[in-house]
Amino acid sequence: MVNPLGATMPDSIAQTTDARFAQKFNCDSFVFDHGLHHHRLYELDNLVGLARRLGPASAYWSTHAADVADGWEDNKAHEQSLEEAIAGIEHSDTLVILKNMERDPVFGPIFGKVVDDMAARVGPTLQRDNLHGRATMLISSPRRITAYHIDADANFLLQLRGDKTVYVFDGTDRDILPQPEVEAFYAGELNAARYRAEHQDSARAVDFRPGIGVHVPVEWPHWVKNGESVSVSISINYDLRSNAQRARVLRANHRLRRFGLSPAAPGISPWRDMGKIAFVKGLDRLHHHA
């Protein structure tokens, strides 16, 4: 594969067959190798150009120092423009997230193929369940912390430049991630998952460097601490049909808790889940016509 900047990119995200992609997808976290880090695309000048083409509407950026328990801040008020934040990232405390990279004319041909290649590596389990795949770039300053959080998609995080430590927690452990926090997350509270220092030792610590990747299942909490240089990573994200249905049940549960009830988790009673999904769809229709 030849990139518009002239350098050849690897044709595959990895050179060897790895059964863990099919066996552990969205069930467990695992570390793997990749060959996407040998490219001058990840130099800051090219990343500024990417940000300029995508525009602020496709980005999140924070230029304020963050700690592990801080969560996401409002993405409306900025002291610097998106391009300024990336250009000065070596000497600041900044996190930039560039979304929907597969739409970009320069990066898109590369990472659109990576999205497809990764789905092929997982196989039919993902291919049947996948609603949408996309690529998201994360650029962060030396020693920057990305706060503890969960995501509604399954993702593969690949390190392209710099080094950092990624801490991944078991999202099925309800001591680490209580059910009401998951429900509140799907009801719109992005910072609903709360960091608890007493569980830190249970996290898997991944020493991330160029050529290393890690799979993070849906809702598995994680946080990141950068090393001494600028970090560039790519997150390959998949929205799943199964999780879209499950999210509706969780949204219904969140509403039911507000009435003092203790609703069952998704999957325990299929007929109750169907009723909850109908309940949420009805509320959505009322809200739409209000």
Wavefront OBJ file of the C-alpha trace (Angstrom):
o trace
v 0.000 0.000 0.000
v 1.430 3.411 -0.990
v 0.435 6.508 0.951
v -0.079 9.901 -0.803
v 3.068 11.134 0.988
v 5.045 8.525 -0.867
v 6.080 5.970 1.738
v 5.001 2.354 1.627
v 2.739 1.105 4.387
v 2.441 -2.524 5.536
v -0.330 -4.501 3.845
v -1.437 -6.135 7.073
v -1.812 -5.037 10.645
v 0.240 -8.047 11.747
v 2.213 -10.714 9.966
v 1.146 -13.801 11.918
v -2.140 -15.553 12.617
v -3.301 -14.999 16.189
v -6.265 -17.036 17.434
v -6.768 -14.651 20.357
v -8.418 -12.092 18.060
v -11.364 -14.449 17.499
v -11.316 -16.149 20.904
v -10.989 -13.083 23.142
v -12.650 -10.304 21.138
v -14.852 -8.269 23.484
v -14.361 -10.869 26.234
v -10.861 -10.186 27.497
v -7.976 -7.781 27.023
v -4.804 -8.958 25.265
v -1.584 -7.490 23.872
v -0.424 -8.008 20.276
v 2.185 -6.784 17.775
v 1.593 -4.641 14.697
v 3.663 -3.063 11.929
v 2.027 0.335 11.442
v 4.550 2.519 13.250
v 7.245 2.924 10.564
v 6.026 6.041 8.795
v 6.698 9.780 8.714
v 2.949 10.456 8.647
v 3.118 10.653 12.451
v 5.393 13.707 12.487
v 3.755 16.770 14.029
v 3.569 18.770 10.785
v 1.514 16.004 9.180
v -0.719 15.715 12.249
v -1.386 19.471 12.157
v -2.410 19.035 8.521
v -4.714 16.173 9.462
v -6.360 18.325 12.148
v -6.789 21.185 9.669
v -8.566 18.912 7.171
v -10.819 17.214 9.734
v -11.649 20.441 11.585
v -12.647 21.123 15.203
v -16.017 19.384 14.807
v -14.169 16.057 14.504
v -11.876 16.615 17.482
v -11.607 16.744 21.242
v -8.707 18.555 22.861
v -7.712 19.562 26.372
v -4.757 21.769 27.286
v -5.289 21.516 31.040
v -3.396 19.156 33.319
v -5.376 16.011 34.132
v -5.256 13.368 36.840
v -6.462 9.777 36.697
v -9.806 10.522 38.414
v -10.608 13.777 36.578
v -12.770 12.407 33.754
v -13.468 14.249 30.501
v -13.738 18.026 30.611
v -16.070 20.219 28.571
v -14.914 20.414 24.952
v -16.286 23.899 24.257
v -13.911 26.440 25.807
v -10.316 26.307 24.560
v -7.300 28.483 25.254
v -5.709 27.342 21.984
v -7.001 26.358 18.578
v -6.860 22.693 17.591
v -3.888 23.273 15.273
v -2.028 25.297 17.914
v -2.621 22.551 20.488
v -0.969 19.934 18.239
v 1.872 22.187 17.086
v 2.857 22.956 20.692
v 2.158 19.520 22.160
v 5.817 18.743 22.905
v 6.004 21.519 25.498
v 2.548 21.481 27.102
v 0.145 19.163 28.938
v -2.275 18.427 26.122
v -4.475 15.618 24.842
v -5.893 15.718 21.312
v -8.342 13.178 19.886
v -9.010 13.245 16.129
v -12.085 11.260 15.106
v -13.209 9.615 11.854
v -9.736 9.519 10.327
v -10.904 7.072 7.683
v -12.625 10.047 5.975
v -9.364 11.946 5.486
v -7.863 11.869 1.938
v -4.316 11.283 3.247
v -4.761 9.078 6.315
v -8.066 7.548 5.229
v -6.735 5.049 2.655
v -4.366 3.648 5.275
v -6.562 3.473 8.324
v -9.753 2.616 6.473
v -7.923 -0.533 5.397
v -6.721 -1.131 8.955
v -10.348 -1.009 10.160
v -11.231 -3.688 7.594
v -8.106 -5.772 8.255
v -8.719 -5.875 11.992
v -12.331 -6.959 11.502
v -11.091 -9.731 9.205
v -8.603 -10.867 11.868
v -11.410 -11.222 14.421
v -13.584 -12.985 11.851
v -17.342 -13.738 11.673
v -18.060 -12.835 15.314
v -17.240 -9.198 14.639
v -18.276 -9.103 10.995
v -21.847 -10.151 11.883
v -22.082 -7.857 14.905
v -20.360 -4.773 13.522
v -22.503 -1.697 12.930
v -19.655 0.669 12.136
v -15.861 0.686 12.283
v -13.730 3.807 12.470
v -10.260 5.067 13.298
v -9.459 7.621 16.008
v -6.032 9.192 16.586
v -4.810 10.174 20.050
v -1.924 12.649 20.380
v -0.647 13.605 23.815
v 2.135 15.510 25.525
v 5.012 14.003 27.501
v 3.850 12.745 30.914
v 0.201 13.520 30.051
v -2.437 11.438 31.835
v -5.591 10.293 30.058
v -8.182 9.973 32.809
v -9.910 6.735 33.817
v -12.945 6.080 31.604
v -15.012 3.504 29.752
v -16.108 3.376 26.100
v -19.262 2.129 24.417
v -17.294 0.489 21.600
v -14.824 -2.363 21.371
v -11.415 -1.083 20.414
v -7.877 -1.991 19.469
v -5.347 0.605 20.605
v -2.072 0.650 18.646
v 1.005 2.684 19.569
v 2.655 4.541 16.686
v 5.094 6.955 18.343
v 6.457 7.473 21.879
v 5.773 5.274 24.882
v 3.250 5.137 27.705
v 1.636 2.780 30.186
v -1.965 1.698 29.633
v -3.850 0.374 32.666
v -6.814 -1.886 31.759
v -9.376 -3.086 34.337
v -11.832 -5.979 34.112
v -15.139 -4.392 33.104
v -17.122 -7.454 34.209
v -16.046 -7.013 37.848
v -18.921 -5.139 39.525
v -16.691 -4.086 42.421
v -14.567 -2.193 39.898
v -17.455 -1.039 37.698
v -20.831 -1.134 39.519
v -23.922 -1.672 37.381
v -25.468 1.760 38.198
v -22.331 3.438 36.804
v -22.691 1.538 33.519
v -26.358 2.522 33.327
v -25.579 6.179 34.022
v -22.907 6.114 31.302
v -25.440 5.007 28.677
v -27.869 7.622 29.959
v -25.363 10.290 28.917
v -22.982 10.704 31.877
v -19.601 10.246 30.173
v -17.762 10.426 33.502
v -20.055 7.953 35.289
v -17.313 5.336 35.751
v -15.479 6.312 38.939
v -11.841 5.540 39.630
v -11.181 3.730 42.897
v -7.530 3.669 43.947
v -8.022 0.474 45.951
v -8.545 -1.438 42.681
v -5.452 -0.098 40.928
v -3.385 -3.218 41.662
v -5.937 -5.352 39.815
v -5.331 -3.489 36.539
v -3.250 -4.960 33.743
v -0.345 -2.578 33.080
v 0.688 -2.599 29.400
v 4.067 -1.061 28.541
v 3.131 0.607 25.287
v 5.737 1.381 22.652
v 5.645 1.614 18.838
v 4.592 -1.725 17.378
v 2.520 -2.808 20.408
v -1.289 -2.962 20.517
v -3.883 -3.869 23.122
v -7.526 -4.896 22.804
v -9.972 -3.184 25.180
v -13.477 -4.721 25.293
v -16.635 -2.620 25.590
v -16.861 -0.884 29.001
v -13.516 -2.127 30.277
v -12.153 0.808 32.309
v -8.703 2.108 31.428
v -6.401 5.052 31.938
v -3.062 6.072 30.448
v 0.177 7.693 31.595
v 2.590 8.950 28.933
v 6.343 8.570 28.989
v 8.878 11.336 28.349
v 8.015 12.078 24.712
v 5.001 12.909 22.536
v 2.715 9.903 22.160
v 0.744 9.077 19.008
v -1.711 6.172 19.044
v -4.507 4.964 16.806
v -7.700 3.460 18.201
v -9.659 1.153 15.888
v -13.235 1.264 17.200
v -16.245 -0.939 16.462
v -19.857 -0.166 17.374
v -21.655 -3.471 17.923
v -25.293 -4.346 17.216
v -25.422 -6.458 20.356
v -24.253 -3.572 22.492
v -26.706 -1.130 20.921
v -29.552 -3.348 22.152
v -27.902 -3.812 25.523
v -27.438 -0.048 25.864
v -31.199 0.473 25.525
v -31.798 -1.925 28.414
v -29.207 -0.097 30.513
v -30.803 3.271 29.731
v -34.156 1.871 30.856
v -32.575 0.546 34.041
v -31.148 3.985 34.791
v -34.619 5.506 34.543
v -36.142 2.750 36.689
v -33.569 3.329 39.442
v -34.750 6.914 39.655
v -38.105 5.487 40.796
v -36.396 3.529 43.594
v -36.378 0.191 41.757
v -33.486 -2.286 41.443
v -33.737 -3.544 37.840
v -32.038 -6.722 36.653
v -28.926 -6.478 34.511
v -29.246 -7.129 30.746
v -29.320 -10.770 29.698
v -30.930 -12.199 32.843
v -34.470 -12.094 31.497
v -34.883 -11.755 27.688
v -38.591 -10.894 27.919
v -37.915 -8.156 30.461
v -35.127 -6.836 28.239
v -37.562 -6.654 25.317
v -40.017 -4.717 27.465
v -37.302 -2.286 28.541
v -36.195 -1.746 24.937
v -39.809 -0.963 23.955
v -40.029 1.402 26.952
v -36.914 3.340 25.855
v -38.041 3.474 22.220
v -41.376 4.888 23.353
v -39.678 7.553 25.474
v -37.398 8.437 22.560
v -40.401 8.898 20.268
v -42.114 11.130 22.840
v -38.954 13.195 23.232
v -38.576 13.507 19.452
v -42.145 14.809 19.023
v -42.122 17.031 22.095
l 1 2 3 4 5 6 7 8 9 10 11 12 13 14 15 16 17 18 19 20 21 22 23 24 25 26 27 28 29 30 31 32 33 34 35 36 37 38 39 40 41 42 43 44 45 46 47 48 49 50 51 52 53 54 55 56 57 58 59 60 61 62 63 64 65 66 67 68 69 70 71 72 73 74 75 76 77 78 79 80 81 82 83 84 85 86 87 88 89 90 91 92 93 94 95 96 97 98 99 100 101 102 103 104 105 106 107 108 109 110 111 112 113 114 115 116 117 118 119 120 121 122 123 124 125 126 127 128 129 130 131 132 133 134 135 136 137 138 139 140 141 142 143 144 145 146 147 148 149 150 151 152 153 154 155 156 157 158 159 160 161 162 163 164 165 166 167 168 169 170 171 172 173 174 175 176 177 178 179 180 181 182 183 184 185 186 187 188 189 190 191 192 193 194 195 196 197 198 199 200 201 202 203 204 205 206 207 208 209 210 211 212 213 214 215 216 217 218 219 220 221 222 223 224 225 226 227 228 229 230 231 232 233 234 235 236 237 238 239 240 241 242 243 244 245 246 247 248 249 250 251 252 253 254 255 256 257 258 259 260 261 262 263 264 265 266 267 268 269 270 271 272 273 274 275 276 277 278 279 280 281 282 283 284 285 286 287 288 289 290
